[in-house]
Amino acid sequence: MAARAPGGYDDISEGASVTVYGADSSVIATGYLGDSTSPSYGTCAYDIAVQDVPKGERFYKVEVSHRGTVQMTAEQAENGEFAATLG
């Protein structure tokens, strides 16, 4: 059974959609939230799997479920440095 976040975060669970947008706001890749861990009480951390994200964008925007986008530089994206919080 997939882990689910409590308190109004039912859409945030293993398998939830992850969408990557390019600088022009077009969808360039999709993926999902992977395995979760609970590093401390009341928190969850998820692996993110998005394959074949094209290089060459000035920046990227990443959205988990329908929670809005988080912008990152091309360098951050290429280094796998995506991190976001809810709540």
N, C-alpha and C positions, 0 to 999 in steps of 0.2 A: 504494500500500500504506500502510495506517495505521501511524503510529509506535506502538511498544509500549515500555513501561517494562521494563527488565531486572530480574532479581533478585527474583522472587516477586511482581511487579506486573503479570502478564499480563492481568489484568482491567481495567487502567487503560490505555485506548487510545482513539483517536478513535472516536466512536460509542458509547462506554460510557454506560450509563444515569445520569441525574441525576434524583433525586426530591426534590421540595420538599414539606415537611410544614407544616401550620399549627400554631398554638399547642396545639390539642387532639390533635396527632399524626396527624391524618388527611392523606392524600395530597391536595394541592391543585393540583399541576402536575408534569409530567414533561418531561424533555428529554434532552440528550446532551452529551458532551464533543465539542468541535469541533476545529479545527486545533491542532496542537501546535508548539511551538518549543523549542529547547534553549538557554536563556540562558547556561548554563555546563556544564562537563563533569559528566556524571552526573545532570543535572536535566532535567526536562521541565515545560513550562507549557502549559496547555490553555485555549482559549476555551471558554466554557460557553454553551449555547443552551437557554433555557427560556422558552417563550412563554406569555403569558396568565396570569401569576402574579397571583392576585387581591390587591388591596390591602386593608388593614384588619385584618390580623393583629397581635397584640401583638408577636410575634416569629415567626421562621421557622427551620426546621431543613432543612439541605440534606445529602443523602447521594449520594456518587458510588459507583457499583457497589454493593457490599455492605459498604463500609468504615466504617459508622457515621455518625452525623449531626454536623454542625457547626451550632451555633446562632448566629443573627445577629439584630440588632434590625430593626424595620421600616424605620428610616431607612437602615441599611446596605444592606438588600435593595433599597430603592427607588433608591439611588444606585449599585447594581451593584458593591458593595464585597466580594463574596464572595472569600475566599482560604482555602486549606487546604493542608496539607502531609502527606505520607506518609513514613514511614521515620525 
